[in-house]
């Protein structure tokens, strides 16, 4: 007789089991699956396999709830144990409630800590804003890493300590231009404090008062033509190569030109007359666009340096006198490509020693920068160099003594 077929083993539905293993969180799977299997076999005995399988599927689908679903978890392994970390909304709410209860329970310490934190954060923000503002000045100039300011040192008496000052003898820029190598451009400028007259007819002029000396920003300078080779502007009218070559020429910023001449077309402003100090009659030879960046160079009127020797200004600004110095005169250089500041410092040191004989003792009382010279003192100016005046950059001083 043939053997009767073996009865087929009773098992939970495989698809339902796979679905459970796919979505159920690992730390819950073993416990949930074990309970479901146990209930499945008990139902299979009591109600039959078909009913048990159907009920098993419904129970698996019933576990499709947020607490049981797999999440992307961070697992920290310590030996053979693992732990799963997840920020659920319930956990976040619990953290907030706990923090709020602690804050309300310790009100005094909470107030002190909150005020301290507020002051600290505010101080950091204020310091950041101030430093960012200071470091934003004059960072927009092309090749600003090659732009340097030439400064001097003043010593009073033979054994007195030298003090750095931001200016050099007015005869020095021309000498540096011809004697010191490694410089692409040398430019000097001198501040001029003056009211301005704009002729509007045979007997009619408009007057613009000068700003407060030492309080308002300097706007009028007498500049070498090379100034525009170091500091670049967008030219709206005129030629940057020739606009300041001749005496009694002036280049205006667009905003200042509008102030002087109103809404006249830019090209029609060329050739207009601008009078400084009542008798320095200049002709507009160029218009440049105002910078829209933070800068210490707030100049708007650029008078040609050639005007000095052909006007009464030669008595005020002596370009040949090595002892004639004033803080309103500044000199800038642009280093040639491949030239280091240390090389130029060394050459300026040699240059300063070579021109020491050009410096004569001052025997009359005078004020040089911030130093007063009496009859019993001897004063000399030494040539030195300093790192670029762009704010926030380091400075280097090299004495030639």
C-alpha positions as a printed Julia matrix, in Angstrom:
401×3 Matrix{Float64}:
   0.0     0.0     0.0
   1.3     3.51   -0.82
   2.21    5.7     2.11
  -0.21    8.52    2.83
   1.22   12.02    2.04
   2.73   13.91    4.9
   0.64   16.76    6.18
   1.89   20.18    5.07
   3.42   22.17    8.0
   1.41   25.1     9.2
   3.36   28.38    8.78
   2.51   32.1     8.85
   2.18   33.79    5.43
   5.66   34.45    4.03
   4.69   37.72    2.33
   3.25   39.08    5.57
   6.42   38.03    7.41
   8.66   39.76    4.83
   6.55   42.9     5.03
   6.91   42.9     8.81
  10.69   42.45    8.61
  10.94   45.27    6.04
   9.14   48.04    7.93
   9.44   47.07   11.59
  12.16   48.72   13.69
  15.01   46.27   14.46
  14.73   46.67   18.23
  11.02   45.71   18.08
  11.07   43.05   15.35
  12.04   40.01   17.41
   9.49   40.63   20.14
   6.62   41.56   17.78
   7.27   38.73   15.35
   7.5    36.18   18.17
   4.16   37.25   19.65
   2.46   37.18   16.24
   3.77   33.67   15.5
   2.59   32.37   18.86
  -0.89   33.77   18.33
  -0.92   32.38   14.75
  -0.24   28.78   15.88
  -2.84   28.99   18.64
  -5.48   30.24   16.2
  -4.52   27.56   13.67
  -5.37   24.87   16.25
  -8.58   26.5    17.41
 -10.0    28.0    14.2
  -8.02   26.44   11.4
  -5.11   27.46    9.27
  -7.06   29.64    6.81
  -8.55   31.81    9.54
  -5.19   32.05   11.34
  -3.4    33.16    8.16
  -6.01   35.82    7.46
  -5.86   37.14   11.01
  -2.04   37.17   10.87
  -2.05   39.44    7.8
  -4.43   41.91    9.48
  -2.29   42.04   12.6
   0.86   42.68   10.55
  -0.86   45.56    8.75
  -2.03   46.85   12.12
   1.6    47.41   13.12
   2.09   49.96   10.36
   2.29   52.77   12.93
   4.93   55.49   13.52
   6.33   53.95   16.71
   7.1    50.65   14.96
   8.4    51.92   11.59
  12.12   51.79   10.82
  13.99   55.09   10.96
  17.42   56.15    9.87
  19.22   55.75   13.11
  22.64   56.46   14.51
  24.01   53.3    16.07
  26.7    53.55   18.74
  28.54   50.27   19.1
  30.06   49.43   22.43
  31.31   45.92   22.42
  28.42   43.68   21.43
  25.65   46.09   22.44
  23.95   48.63   20.15
  21.64   51.56   20.85
  19.45   53.52   18.46
  19.03   57.31   18.78
  16.2    59.26   17.15
  14.69   62.67   17.84
  10.99   62.08   17.84
   8.48   64.92   18.34
   7.51   63.43   21.71
  11.12   63.47   22.87
  11.57   67.11   21.76
   8.39   68.11   23.59
   9.68   66.37   26.69
  12.98   68.26   26.49
  11.15   71.58   26.18
   8.88   70.83   29.13
  11.82   69.78   31.3
  13.81   72.9    30.41
  10.83   75.17   31.05
  10.21   73.61   34.46
  13.85   74.07   35.45
  13.82   77.69   34.31
  10.66   78.55   36.24
  11.9    76.72   39.33
  15.2    78.69   39.48
  14.06   82.15   38.42
  16.95   84.2    39.84
  19.71   82.09   38.33
  17.74   81.9    35.09
  17.54   85.7    34.92
  21.26   86.1    35.65
  22.27   83.49   33.08
  19.92   84.92   30.45
  21.23   88.47   30.94
  24.82   87.25   30.83
  24.21   85.28   27.65
  22.43   88.24   26.06
  25.25   90.64   26.93
  27.88   88.21   25.69
  26.18   87.58   22.37
  25.49   91.31   21.9
  29.12   92.2    22.66
  30.34   89.62   20.15
  28.01   90.97   17.46
  29.07   94.58   18.13
  32.76   93.67   18.02
  32.21   91.73   14.79
  30.39   94.67   13.17
  33.08   97.16   14.21
  35.98   95.0    13.07
  34.25   94.16    9.78
  33.67   97.87    9.17
  37.27   98.82    9.93
  38.71   96.04    7.77
  36.46   96.96    4.86
  38.28  100.24    4.14
  40.21  100.5     0.87
  40.22   96.78    0.12
  38.83   97.34   -3.36
  41.87   98.94   -5.0
  43.46   96.89   -7.79
  46.91   95.6    -6.77
  46.37   96.89   -3.23
  49.07   94.49   -2.03
  51.6    96.6    -3.96
  50.42  100.02   -2.74
  52.49  101.54    0.06
  52.75  104.83    1.86
  56.11  106.47    2.45
  56.46  107.99    5.91
  59.17  109.69    7.9
  60.69  109.82   11.33
  61.26  112.99   13.34
  63.99  113.25   15.94
  64.56  116.34   18.07
  68.11  116.76   19.22
  71.11  114.55   18.61
  70.24  111.89   21.17
  66.47  112.16   21.06
  64.33  109.18   20.18
  62.92  109.15   16.65
  59.12  109.33   16.28
  57.33  107.99   13.18
  55.19  110.5    11.29
  52.93  110.06    8.26
  54.76  112.46    5.94
  58.18  113.14    4.42
  59.97  116.25    3.11
  58.18  117.69    0.09
  61.32  117.43   -2.01
  61.56  113.7    -1.37
  58.89  112.34   -3.8
  60.66  113.65   -6.93
  63.98  112.33   -5.64
  62.49  108.93   -4.83
  60.96  108.78   -8.3
  64.36  109.2    -9.95
  66.69  107.48   -7.49
  64.9   104.49   -5.95
  64.43  101.44   -8.16
  61.72   98.82   -7.84
  58.87  101.32   -7.87
  56.3   101.32  -10.64
  54.71  104.64   -9.65
  55.28  107.43   -7.13
  52.58  109.99   -6.38
  52.32  112.79   -3.84
  49.33  114.9    -2.91
  48.76  117.85   -0.6
  45.5   118.74    1.14
  44.17  122.22    0.39
  41.69  123.89    2.73
  39.75  126.41    0.71
  36.34  127.76   -0.14
  35.26  127.41   -3.78
  33.86  129.99   -6.21
  31.92  129.01   -9.34
  31.53  131.86  -11.89
  28.02  131.98  -13.38
  28.19  135.23  -15.31
  30.25  138.38  -15.79
  29.61  139.59  -12.24
  27.95  136.65  -10.53
  29.55  133.74   -8.65
  28.37  131.0    -6.36
  30.35  130.36   -3.18
  30.82  127.02   -1.44
  32.28  127.31    2.04
  35.19  125.18    3.16
  34.59  122.42    5.66
  35.7   122.69    9.25
  39.47  122.34    9.34
  40.5   119.18   11.17
  36.9   118.09   11.74
  35.4   117.44    8.29
  36.9   115.06    5.78
  39.43  116.51    3.36
  37.97  116.96   -0.12
  40.41  119.18   -2.05
  43.91  117.94   -2.88
  46.72  119.04   -5.13
  47.84  115.79   -6.74
  50.5   114.47   -9.07
  49.21  113.01  -12.35
  50.48  109.62  -11.14
  47.81  109.63   -8.42
  45.35  108.16  -10.89
  47.86  105.45  -11.84
  47.86  104.17   -8.25
  44.23  104.71   -7.33
  41.88  103.77  -10.14
  38.67  105.65  -10.91
  36.05  105.23  -13.58
  36.44  108.2   -15.9
  33.22  109.78  -17.16
  34.96  112.57  -19.09
  38.55  113.6   -19.76
  41.8   111.69  -20.23
  43.42  110.13  -17.13
  46.86  110.37  -18.75
  46.78  114.11  -19.47
  44.1   115.71  -17.27
  46.56  116.81  -14.55
  49.64  117.42  -16.69
  49.2   121.19  -17.03
  48.9   123.96  -14.41
  45.48  125.19  -13.3
  43.64  122.0   -14.19
  41.2   120.23  -11.91
  39.48  116.84  -11.99
  36.17  116.59  -10.13
  34.17  113.67   -8.83
  30.73  113.28  -10.38
  28.92  114.17   -7.16
  30.99  117.33   -6.61
  30.58  118.34  -10.25
  26.8   118.06   -9.84
  27.06  120.21   -6.72
  28.99  122.9    -8.6
  27.21  122.84  -11.96
  23.84  121.18  -11.37
  22.33  118.84  -13.96
  24.49  120.03  -16.83
  25.59  117.16  -19.13
  28.94  115.71  -18.08
  30.71  116.67  -21.31
  29.56  120.28  -20.93
  31.27  120.49  -17.54
  34.7   120.19  -19.16
  36.26  123.63  -19.57
  34.19  125.22  -16.77
  36.06  127.39  -14.31
  36.49  126.6   -10.6
  38.25  129.12   -8.33
  40.09  128.19   -5.13
  41.51  130.62   -2.56
  39.88  133.48   -4.52
  42.68  133.58   -7.12
  43.57  130.02   -8.2
  41.5   129.82  -11.34
  41.36  126.25  -12.58
  39.66  124.64  -15.56
  37.8   121.35  -15.3
  39.72  118.75  -17.31
  38.06  115.52  -16.14
  35.13  113.97  -14.28
  35.47  110.69  -12.37
  32.83  108.5   -10.78
  32.63  108.5    -6.99
  33.7   105.33   -5.2
  30.86  103.48   -3.49
  33.14  101.6    -1.09
  34.49  102.47    2.35
  37.65  104.54    1.9
  39.9   107.03    3.66
  40.51  108.79    0.33
  37.44  111.02    0.37
  38.81  113.53   -2.15
  36.5   115.14   -4.7
  38.63  117.99   -6.17
  42.01  117.06   -7.69
  44.07  120.11   -8.66
  47.13  119.54  -10.85
  50.44  119.6    -8.94
  51.92  121.8   -11.7
  49.73  124.61  -10.32
  51.99  124.91   -7.28
  55.03  126.31   -9.1
  52.97  128.76  -11.19
  50.94  130.3    -8.35
  51.35  131.76   -4.87
  51.1   128.19   -3.53
  54.86  127.77   -4.13
  55.41  129.83   -0.99
  53.13  127.55    1.01
  54.12  124.22   -0.55
  57.86  124.31   -1.26
  58.61  121.3    -3.45
  62.39  121.88   -3.32
  62.91  122.27    0.4
  63.95  119.19    2.38
  63.02  120.81    5.68
  59.58  121.87    4.47
  57.25  119.23    5.83
  53.6   119.19    6.88
  51.13  116.51    7.79
  48.81  117.49    4.93
  51.32  116.11    2.4
  51.41  112.38    1.72
  53.34  110.16   -0.67
  52.28  106.78   -2.03
  54.19  104.3    -4.15
  53.24  101.27   -6.13
  55.86   98.55   -6.16
  56.9    96.96   -9.4
  55.81   93.37   -9.89
  58.22   90.95   -8.28
  59.63   93.57   -5.88
  59.28   92.85   -2.17
  58.71   95.5     0.52
  61.97   94.47    2.2
  63.93   95.34   -0.95
  62.35   98.77   -1.16
  62.91   99.33    2.57
  66.63   98.69    2.07
  66.79  101.05   -0.9
  64.92  103.76    0.99
  67.37  103.35    3.87
  70.24  104.01    1.49
  68.3   106.89   -0.06
  67.76  108.47    3.37
  71.44  108.3     4.28
  72.4   109.82    0.94
  70.16  112.82    1.54
  71.02  113.52    5.16
  73.25  116.38    3.98
  70.17  117.95    2.37
  68.63  118.4     5.81
  69.7   121.61    7.58
  69.24  122.51   11.23
  66.14  124.57   12.03
  67.18  127.42   14.32
  63.86  129.27   14.51
  60.89  128.09   16.55
  58.64  125.91   14.39
  56.08  123.15   14.64
  56.82  120.02   12.63
  53.89  117.65   12.71
  53.2   117.4    16.42
  56.7   118.42   17.56
  57.63  121.93   18.61
  61.19  123.01   17.84
  62.8   125.68   20.0
  65.98  127.73   19.48
  68.12  125.21   21.33
  66.96  122.16   19.33
  68.13  120.65   16.09
  65.64  118.72   13.95
  66.18  116.37   11.05
  63.79  114.22    9.04
  64.77  110.67    8.14
  63.33  108.81    5.18
  61.68  105.52    6.01
  58.92  103.35    4.6
  55.78  101.76    5.91
  53.41   99.09    4.77
  50.38  100.14    2.77
  47.94  102.45    4.54
  44.98  100.3     3.66
  43.23   99.76    7.0
  43.8    96.49    8.73
  47.11   95.75    6.98
  50.31   95.4     9.05
  52.87   98.2     9.08
  56.64   97.9     9.0
  59.01  100.72    9.93
  62.69  100.77    9.08
  64.8   103.61   10.45
  67.71  104.93    8.45
  69.54  106.28   11.48
